[in-house]
Each structure stands twice: as structure tokens, then as C-alpha cells.
Amino acid sequence: LAIGLSFFWLVCNSLHITQTNWVGGLQALIHALTVMEIGLAPLLYYMLKDGAAHLVRSASILQFRDNFTKALDGKKKNSAEQLLGYETYCWIREGGWSPFWEKPATSPRAGKKTQMEENAGLDREIKQVRAFVEGLTHGDRRTTSVKAIVAEAKGACEDGRLDELSVETRWHGYFEYIYFVLNFIAFYGYMLGILTYYFDDDYLAGTYTGSLRLGYNNASADWGGNFAGDAMWTVEPVFILSTPMLLGWAKPKKVAAGKTKIE
């Protein structure tokens, strides 16, 4: 919200309205930039944190695939049970796990259910999950139902579904790092505008604070910083809108039945 409101003064500055003092003049612009910098700082931290988390999750998906395949092929059924959790259960179900409370409303009451209907739906979901997990971990694999359960779980590991999920997750991590770079350049650029507003050239000359201008004087640093910030925040929305297409290119390409090519 703080960043969004501050954009008003950035737009006014781009349209040279700031020079007219209609919206508070240059001082209001600097205050808006300061608020924007404060709001952007924690976002930069979470971009790095989320990027790292996505990369770790991508690696854990591949590790789960390998360990789960060995567990299903081995005689120790309990090892498969130890690998199952909410997230991993969703991974191995074909199409993902979609319980009744997440499905689109189709009832004539616009999805509103009575307490009895909700309890019945919850009991049904619990029975389905329990039947799948128990069949996978303790079931007799000579029976048709257990064979189908094991085949579905093995299919997630062998047909490339987990590979595709891992690649998609990894690229989400890369995108977070790209967002960080774009926003950090914008952060640094707009910071130079604040710095040069409060301190003149003579004060900054020869100081560590003045070195933040990267060797430029106040006028050049202010112009260059503002240009860098505007440029990065023009490129970022275009990049965000293009991420679905980029993810489509990055996903594994199937080259044969049961095999995938990871790019």
C-alpha cells in the first residue's frame, strides 16, 4: 500500500507536475520516495528468501521422487509411509489432491452446505485418503485396488509429473531472484535521489556516503538513479506478465512415452 500510494508522486514527477507545487512539490516527492524505500526494503528480503525456498523445494521434489521410487520397489513398506505427508500426498495423486472444500460450487445454494453435508463430505475425504495411504503402505499388492493405487503413485515418479513440478518450482525461484535484481536497482536508484536532496556536493565530497553516488556528482547521480528506477519498474511488469510463457518454455518436453527431456 505504501509503495502504491507513493507511485502517485512518481507519476506526477514524470509528467513534470512536481515542479508546479500542486502536489507538494519536490519535498512531497522526496517524502514519497522515502516511504517507498522503507516499504520496499522488507520486500527485497522476502524476494531472496522466497527464491531460496523455491530452489530448496525443487531439490526436495527430486529427492522425494528417487526415495519414493526405491520405497515402492523395495519390500519395506513402512519407508514409503514415512515419506508421505500433506504436500507429498498431493504430488503423487494424479491431477493433485483436490478435496471437496476446494472444488467449485455446483450446488443450487451457491456452494453453501449444511453442517451435516460438510461432515459427510469430510468423512468421505478422510476415508479416500486413508484407503489410498493404507493401500500404498500396508495393502496386499496382489489385489486389483492396491495395484491401481501403486500404479498411480509410481506413475507420478515415472511419467515426468514430479520432474515437471521440480522444474517449474526451480524457475519460480529464479524469477524471484530476477525480481530482486530489478527492484534492488530501483531501490538504489531512488535512494540516490533522496541522498542528493538532503546533502549537497560539497558535503558529500570524500565521504563514504558520497561514494554511494558511484563517482558522479549530485546532478548526474540524481538523474541516473531516477532513470534506473523508472526503467526497472517499467521492465518488471512486462517480465511478470511474460512469466507464464517463460514457464511454458522451461517445462520438460516429452520426447517419448514415459520419458521426459529436462531443459
C-alpha positions in Angstrom: 0.0 0.0 0.0 2.8 2.4 0.9 4.6 1.7 -2.4 1.3 2.0 -4.4 0.4 5.4 -2.9 3.9 6.7 -3.5 3.6 5.9 -7.2 1.2 8.9 -7.5 4.1 11.3 -6.9 6.4 9.4 -9.2 3.8 9.7 -12.0 3.4 13.4 -11.2 7.2 13.8 -11.4 7.4 12.0 -14.7 4.7 14.4 -16.0 6.6 17.4 -14.6 3.7 18.2 -12.3 6.0 18.2 -9.3 7.6 21.5 -10.5 4.3 23.3 -10.2 3.9 22.6 -6.4 0.4 21.4 -7.0 1.0 18.1 -5.1 3.5 19.3 -2.6 6.4 20.0 -4.9 9.8 18.3 -4.7 9.6 17.9 -0.9 6.5 15.8 -1.2 8.2 13.7 -3.9 11.2 13.0 -1.6 8.9 12.1 1.3 7.0 9.7 -1.0 10.3 8.1 -2.2 11.4 7.7 1.4 8.1 5.9 2.3 8.6 3.8 -0.8 12.1 2.8 0.2 11.0 1.8 3.6 8.2 -0.3 2.2 10.5 -1.9 -0.4 13.3 -2.9 1.9 11.5 -5.9 3.6 10.1 -7.0 0.2 13.7 -7.3 -1.1 14.5 -9.6 1.8 11.4 -11.8 1.1 12.3 -12.0 -2.6 15.6 -13.5 -1.6 14.0 -15.8 1.0 11.3 -17.0 -1.3 13.8 -17.6 -4.1 15.9 -19.8 -1.9 12.9 -21.6 -0.6 11.7 -22.5 -4.1 15.1 -23.9 -5.0 15.2 -26.0 -1.9 11.7 -27.2 -2.6 12.7 -28.1 -6.2 15.6 -30.2 -5.0 13.3 -31.9 -2.4 10.8 -32.9 -5.0 13.5 -34.8 -7.0 14.9 -36.3 -3.8 11.4 -37.4 -2.9 10.9 -38.9 -6.3 14.1 -41.0 -6.0 13.4 -42.1 -2.4 9.8 -42.9 -3.0 10.5 -45.0 -6.1 13.0 -47.0 -4.1 10.5 -47.4 -1.3 7.8 -48.6 -3.7 10.1 -51.1 -5.3 11.5 -52.4 -2.0 10.0 -54.7 0.5 10.0 -52.2 3.3 6.5 -50.6 3.0 7.0 -48.5 6.1 9.6 -46.4 4.4 7.0 -45.2 1.9 4.7 -44.3 4.7 7.5 -42.2 6.3 7.8 -40.2 3.1 4.2 -39.3 2.9 2.8 -36.0 4.1 0.3 -33.5 3.0 2.5 -32.0 0.3 3.9 -35.3 -0.9 0.5 -36.8 -1.0 -0.7 -34.1 -3.3 2.4 -34.7 -5.5 1.6 -38.4 -6.1 -2.1 -38.1 -6.8 -2.9 -37.8 -10.4 -4.1 -34.3 -11.1 -3.2 -33.3 -7.5 -5.4 -33.7 -4.4 -8.5 -31.6 -4.6 -10.8 -32.1 -1.6 -14.4 -31.1 -1.8 -14.0 -27.8 0.0 -11.6 -26.6 -2.7 -13.8 -27.6 -5.7 -16.0 -25.0 -7.4 -19.5 -24.6 -6.0 -22.1 -26.5 -8.1 -25.0 -26.7 -5.6 -28.1 -24.6 -6.1 -27.3 -22.9 -2.9 -24.2 -21.4 -4.4 -21.9 -23.7 -2.5 -23.4 -23.3 0.9 -23.6 -26.6 2.7 -25.4 -27.6 5.9 -23.3 -28.9 8.8 -24.5 -32.4 8.0 -23.4 -32.1 4.4 -20.0 -30.8 5.4 -19.5 -33.6 7.9 -20.4 -36.2 5.3 -18.0 -34.7 2.8 -15.2 -34.6 5.3 -15.8 -38.2 6.3 -15.7 -39.2 2.7 -12.4 -37.4 2.1 -10.9 -38.9 5.1 -11.9 -42.4 4.0 -10.5 -41.9 0.5 -7.2 -40.6 1.8 -6.9 -43.4 4.4 -7.7 -46.0 1.8 -5.1 -44.7 -0.6 -2.3 -44.4 2.0 -3.1 -47.7 3.7 -3.3 -49.5 0.3 0.0 -47.9 -0.7 1.9 -48.7 2.5 0.2 -51.9 4.0 -2.1 -53.2 1.3 -1.8 -56.6 -0.5 -0.3 -55.7 -3.8 -1.9 -58.8 -5.4 -5.3 -57.2 -5.2 -6.7 -55.0 -8.1 -7.4 -52.0 -6.0 -3.9 -51.9 -4.4 -2.3 -52.4 -7.8 -4.2 -49.4 -9.1 -3.0 -47.3 -6.1 0.6 -48.3 -6.5 0.4 -47.7 -10.3 -0.9 -44.2 -9.7 1.9 -43.4 -7.2 4.6 -44.9 -9.4 3.2 -43.0 -12.4 3.9 -39.7 -10.6 7.5 -40.7 -10.3 7.9 -42.2 -13.8 5.8 -40.2 -16.1 7.6 -36.9 -15.5 5.0 -35.2 -13.3 7.4 -34.7 -10.5 10.1 -33.6 -12.9 7.8 -31.0 -14.4 6.9 -29.8 -10.9 10.5 -29.6 -9.9 11.5 -27.6 -13.0 8.5 -25.2 -12.6 9.4 -24.7 -8.9 13.0 -24.1 -9.7 12.2 -21.4 -12.3 9.9 -19.7 -9.8 13.0 -19.4 -7.6 15.0 -17.9 -10.5 12.2 -15.5 -11.1 12.3 -14.3 -7.5 16.0 -13.6 -7.9 15.3 -11.6 -11.1 12.6 -9.6 -9.3 15.1 -8.9 -6.5 17.7 -7.6 -9.0 15.2 -5.4 -10.8 13.8 -4.0 -7.5 17.2 -3.6 -5.9 18.4 -1.4 -8.8 15.2 0.6 -8.5 15.7 0.8 -4.7 19.3 2.0 -5.1 18.4 4.5 -7.9 15.6 6.2 -6.0 17.8 6.2 -2.9 20.3 8.4 -4.8 17.5 11.0 -5.3 16.8 11.1 -1.6 20.6 11.4 -0.8 21.2 14.2 -3.2 18.2 16.1 -2.0 19.4 16.3 1.6 23.1 16.7 1.0 25.0 18.9 -1.4 28.1 18.1 -3.4 30.5 19.8 -1.0 29.2 17.9 2.0 29.3 14.5 0.2 32.8 15.0 -1.3 35.3 12.5 0.0 32.8 10.7 2.4 31.6 7.1 2.4 28.1 8.4 2.0 29.2 10.3 -1.1 30.7 7.1 -2.6 27.2 5.8 -2.9 26.9 8.1 -5.9 29.5 5.8 -7.7 31.7 8.8 -8.6 29.0 11.0 -10.0 28.1 14.5 -8.8 24.7 15.1 -7.4 23.0 16.2 -10.6 24.2 13.1 -12.5 23.5 10.7 -9.7 20.0 12.1 -9.2 19.2 11.8 -13.0 20.8 8.4 -13.4 19.2 7.0 -10.3 15.8 8.2 -11.3 16.2 6.8 -14.8 17.4 3.4 -13.4 14.4 3.2 -11.0 11.9 4.2 -13.7 13.5 1.7 -16.2 13.4 -1.2 -13.8 9.9 -0.6 -12.7 8.9 -0.5 -16.4 10.6 -3.7 -17.3 9.3 -5.6 -14.2 5.6 -5.6 -15.1 6.4 -6.7 -18.6 8.5 -9.5 -17.2 5.8 -10.6 -14.7 3.2 -10.7 -17.5 5.6 -12.9 -19.6 6.3 -15.4 -16.8 3.6 -17.9 -17.8 5.0 -18.1 -21.3 8.6 -18.4 -19.9 7.4 -21.2 -17.6 5.8 -23.0 -20.6 9.2 -22.9 -22.4 11.0 -24.1 -19.3 8.9 -27.1 -18.5 10.2 -30.6 -19.5 9.4 -31.6 -23.1 8.1 -35.1 -23.5 10.1 -36.9 -26.2 8.7 -40.4 -25.7 6.1 -42.3 -23.7 7.1 -42.4 -20.1 10.2 -40.3 -20.7 10.9 -36.6 -20.5 13.6 -34.3 -21.5 14.6 -31.8 -18.9 15.8 -28.5 -20.2 
